[in-house]
Amino acid sequence: MKKIFFALSLLAVAATASAAEFADTSVPDQMIDIGVRFGISSSNLSADIPHAGEECNFSWKRGFTAGVVMNLNIRDFFSMQPGFYFENRSYDYSTIRHDADRRALETNLGHTRRYAFSIPVLASFHFNISNAVRWDVEAGPYFSFGIGDGKDEVTAIAVSAPSNTPGRYSYITGKRDYYGDDVWQHRNFDCGVQIGTGVEVMDHYVFNISYQRGLRNVAGAHDLGWSMKNKGWNFAIGYKF
């Protein structure tokens, strides 16, 4: 029995030591460090748009992101990480409206592109996988400030064939600003939640993936009951100095 108790005690001590190494609670040697991040993004929109049509679809599209981050190291396993990024984001959309009385079909195809400065403020947890590899888990709010006008390129196609009259067909292309207060436009301030994970190799090289979910209704026509909320993925590599 004593041998069994002794063996269990050794296992408990070993497990405690491993846990301490995995999540090191000691005071870090360096209280502040700075890094850079570069990557690609994939963006989309969650929307509820009354009377836009029988079908209203949104598609993920690519962009890029670049910025700097600062780690305020409170413990070796925990830091606060504010960042400042320039973002280029995009999504496509399509709507279909059918009017049986007029025997008409209308389709709109849109491609958007916007630019913004984004400021995430994340709580970042660090876990030691080995001497050379550290696993990071992070979460917190982000704040996004649109810059410029952005663009929304639209193609409108309409076909109608009313009874006893000649059929009609139209094909119109145009462009409008992404940011604004009109229908299909967007307010230039957004905020939401960001979560992410990644690895840090050899104390310098960072590989990260994160997801952003907007909590603010950014529809320019929000007073008409429109709801638009941003969402997006970021895939980044970086270097910590």
C-alpha positions as CSV (number, residue, x, y, z in Angstrom):
1,M,0.0,0.0,0.0
2,K,2.8,2.4,0.9
3,K,4.5,1.7,-2.5
4,I,1.2,2.4,-4.3
5,F,0.8,5.7,-2.4
6,F,4.4,6.6,-3.1
7,A,3.9,5.9,-6.8
8,L,0.7,8.0,-6.9
9,S,2.4,10.8,-5.1
10,L,5.2,10.8,-7.7
11,L,2.6,10.9,-10.5
12,A,0.9,13.8,-8.9
13,V,4.2,15.7,-8.5
14,A,5.1,14.9,-12.1
15,A,1.6,16.1,-13.4
16,T,1.9,19.3,-11.3
17,A,5.4,20.0,-12.8
18,S,4.1,19.3,-16.3
19,A,1.1,21.6,-15.8
20,A,3.4,24.4,-14.5
21,E,5.6,24.1,-17.6
22,F,2.5,24.0,-19.8
23,A,1.1,27.2,-18.2
24,D,4.0,29.1,-16.7
25,T,2.7,31.5,-14.1
26,S,6.1,33.2,-13.4
27,V,6.8,36.8,-14.1
28,P,8.1,37.2,-17.7
29,D,11.6,38.5,-18.4
30,Q,10.3,41.0,-20.8
31,M,7.2,43.0,-19.9
32,I,6.5,44.5,-23.4
33,D,7.2,43.1,-26.9
34,I,6.1,44.3,-30.3
35,G,5.4,42.3,-33.4
36,V,4.1,42.6,-37.0
37,R,1.4,40.6,-38.8
38,F,0.6,40.1,-42.4
39,G,-2.1,37.9,-43.9
40,I,-5.1,37.3,-46.1
41,S,-8.7,37.7,-45.0
42,S,-12.0,36.2,-46.1
43,S,-15.1,38.4,-45.4
44,N,-18.9,38.1,-45.6
45,L,-22.0,39.6,-44.2
46,S,-24.9,38.3,-42.1
47,A,-28.0,40.2,-43.3
48,D,-31.7,40.5,-42.9
49,I,-33.0,42.8,-45.6
50,P,-36.8,43.1,-45.9
51,H,-38.2,43.4,-49.4
52,A,-34.9,42.9,-51.1
53,G,-36.3,39.9,-53.0
54,E,-37.2,36.2,-52.8
55,E,-33.5,35.3,-52.9
56,C,-30.7,37.3,-51.2
57,N,-27.3,35.7,-51.0
58,F,-23.9,36.8,-49.8
59,S,-20.5,35.2,-50.8
60,W,-17.1,35.1,-49.0
61,K,-14.3,37.0,-50.8
62,R,-10.7,37.6,-50.2
63,G,-8.7,40.6,-49.0
64,F,-5.6,41.3,-46.9
65,T,-4.6,42.6,-43.5
66,A,-1.4,44.1,-42.2
67,G,-0.6,45.6,-38.8
68,V,1.4,45.7,-35.5
69,V,0.6,44.2,-32.2
70,M,1.9,44.9,-28.7
71,N,2.0,42.2,-25.9
72,L,1.7,43.6,-22.4
73,N,3.0,40.5,-20.6
74,I,1.4,40.2,-17.1
75,R,2.5,36.6,-16.6
76,D,4.5,34.3,-18.8
77,F,1.2,32.5,-19.7
78,F,-1.0,35.6,-20.0
79,S,-0.8,39.0,-21.7
80,M,-3.0,41.8,-23.0
81,Q,-2.6,42.3,-26.8
82,P,-3.8,45.5,-28.4
83,G,-3.2,45.7,-32.2
84,F,-3.6,48.2,-35.0
85,Y,-4.3,46.9,-38.5
86,F,-5.0,48.1,-42.0
87,E,-7.7,45.9,-43.6
88,N,-8.9,45.4,-47.2
89,R,-12.1,43.4,-47.2
90,S,-14.6,42.3,-49.8
91,Y,-17.8,40.3,-50.3
92,D,-20.2,39.6,-53.2
93,Y,-24.0,39.5,-53.1
94,S,-26.9,38.7,-55.4
95,T,-30.7,39.4,-55.2
96,I,-33.6,38.0,-57.2
97,R,-37.0,39.6,-57.2
98,H,-40.0,38.1,-59.0
99,D,-43.3,39.8,-59.7
100,A,-45.9,37.4,-61.0
101,D,-48.5,40.1,-61.7
102,R,-46.1,42.1,-63.9
103,R,-44.4,38.9,-65.2
104,A,-41.1,40.5,-64.3
105,L,-37.8,39.2,-63.0
106,E,-35.1,41.5,-61.5
107,T,-31.6,40.4,-60.5
108,N,-28.8,42.5,-58.9
109,L,-25.2,41.3,-58.7
110,G,-22.8,43.2,-56.5
111,H,-19.1,43.2,-55.7
112,T,-17.9,45.2,-52.7
113,R,-14.5,46.4,-51.5
114,R,-13.9,48.4,-48.3
115,Y,-10.9,49.7,-46.3
116,A,-10.7,50.1,-42.6
117,F,-8.4,50.5,-39.6
118,S,-9.1,47.8,-37.0
119,I,-8.1,47.9,-33.4
120,P,-8.5,44.5,-31.5
121,V,-7.9,44.4,-27.8
122,L,-7.3,40.8,-26.9
123,A,-6.6,38.7,-23.8
124,S,-4.0,36.2,-24.9
125,F,-3.1,33.0,-23.2
126,H,0.1,31.1,-23.9
127,F,0.8,27.4,-23.4
128,N,4.2,25.8,-23.8
129,I,4.0,22.8,-26.1
130,S,7.8,22.4,-26.1
131,N,10.9,24.5,-25.6
132,A,10.5,25.9,-29.1
133,V,6.8,26.0,-29.7
134,R,4.1,27.9,-27.8
135,W,0.3,27.7,-28.4
136,D,-1.7,30.9,-28.2
137,V,-5.4,31.3,-27.5
138,E,-6.9,34.8,-27.7
139,A,-10.2,36.6,-27.4
140,G,-11.6,40.1,-27.0
141,P,-13.4,43.0,-28.6
142,Y,-12.4,44.8,-31.8
143,F,-13.2,48.2,-33.2
144,S,-13.2,49.0,-36.9
145,F,-13.1,52.5,-38.5
146,G,-13.8,52.7,-42.2
147,I,-11.6,54.9,-44.4
148,G,-12.3,56.3,-47.8
149,D,-15.5,55.6,-49.6
150,G,-15.1,52.0,-50.6
151,K,-16.9,50.7,-53.6
152,D,-20.0,48.6,-54.5
153,E,-20.1,47.6,-58.2
154,V,-23.6,46.6,-59.2
155,T,-25.0,44.9,-62.3
156,A,-28.8,45.1,-62.5
157,I,-30.6,42.9,-65.0
158,A,-34.4,43.1,-65.5
159,V,-36.7,41.1,-67.8
160,S,-40.5,41.6,-68.1
161,A,-43.2,40.4,-70.4
162,P,-46.5,41.9,-69.4
163,S,-49.6,40.5,-71.1
164,N,-50.4,42.0,-74.5
165,T,-47.4,44.2,-74.6
166,P,-43.8,43.8,-75.9
167,G,-41.3,42.3,-73.6
168,R,-38.6,44.4,-72.0
169,Y,-35.0,43.8,-71.1
170,S,-32.5,46.0,-69.4
171,Y,-28.8,45.5,-68.4
172,I,-27.4,48.3,-66.3
173,T,-24.0,48.6,-64.5
174,G,-23.0,51.1,-62.0
175,K,-21.0,51.9,-58.9
176,R,-21.8,53.5,-55.6
177,D,-19.9,54.2,-52.4
178,Y,-19.6,51.4,-49.9
179,Y,-19.9,53.7,-46.9
180,G,-23.0,55.9,-46.6
181,D,-26.6,56.2,-45.2
182,D,-28.5,54.9,-48.2
183,V,-29.9,51.4,-49.0
184,W,-27.1,48.9,-49.6
185,Q,-24.6,51.2,-48.0
186,H,-22.8,50.7,-44.7
187,R,-21.9,52.8,-41.7
188,N,-18.2,53.2,-41.3
189,F,-17.9,52.2,-37.6
190,D,-18.1,48.6,-36.5
191,C,-17.4,46.7,-33.3
192,G,-17.6,43.1,-32.3
193,V,-15.8,40.1,-30.9
194,Q,-12.6,38.4,-32.2
195,I,-11.3,35.0,-31.2
196,G,-8.2,33.2,-32.5
197,T,-5.5,30.7,-32.0
198,G,-2.0,30.1,-33.3
199,V,1.5,29.0,-32.6
200,E,4.7,30.9,-31.9
201,V,7.9,29.2,-32.9
202,M,11.4,29.9,-31.5
203,D,10.0,33.0,-29.6
204,H,9.8,35.0,-32.9
205,Y,7.7,33.4,-35.7
206,V,3.9,33.6,-35.4
207,F,1.2,31.7,-37.3
208,N,-2.3,32.8,-36.4
209,I,-5.9,32.3,-37.5
210,S,-8.8,34.4,-36.1
211,Y,-12.5,35.0,-36.6
212,Q,-14.3,38.3,-36.2
213,R,-18.1,38.6,-35.7
214,G,-19.6,42.1,-35.8
215,L,-22.2,43.0,-33.1
216,R,-23.2,46.4,-34.6
217,N,-25.8,46.8,-37.3
218,V,-23.8,48.5,-40.0
219,A,-26.6,48.9,-42.5
220,G,-26.9,52.4,-43.8
221,A,-30.6,51.9,-44.1
222,H,-31.0,50.6,-40.5
223,D,-33.9,53.0,-39.9
224,L,-35.8,51.0,-42.6
225,G,-35.4,47.7,-40.7
226,W,-32.3,46.5,-42.6
227,S,-29.8,44.5,-40.6
228,M,-26.2,43.9,-41.7
229,K,-23.4,42.5,-39.5
230,N,-19.8,41.9,-40.6
231,K,-18.0,38.6,-40.2
232,G,-14.6,37.5,-41.4
233,W,-11.6,35.2,-41.0
234,N,-7.9,36.3,-40.9
235,F,-5.0,34.0,-41.7
236,A,-1.7,35.7,-40.7
237,I,2.0,35.1,-40.3
238,G,4.1,37.4,-38.2
239,Y,7.4,38.2,-36.4
240,K,7.9,39.2,-32.8
241,F,10.9,41.4,-32.1
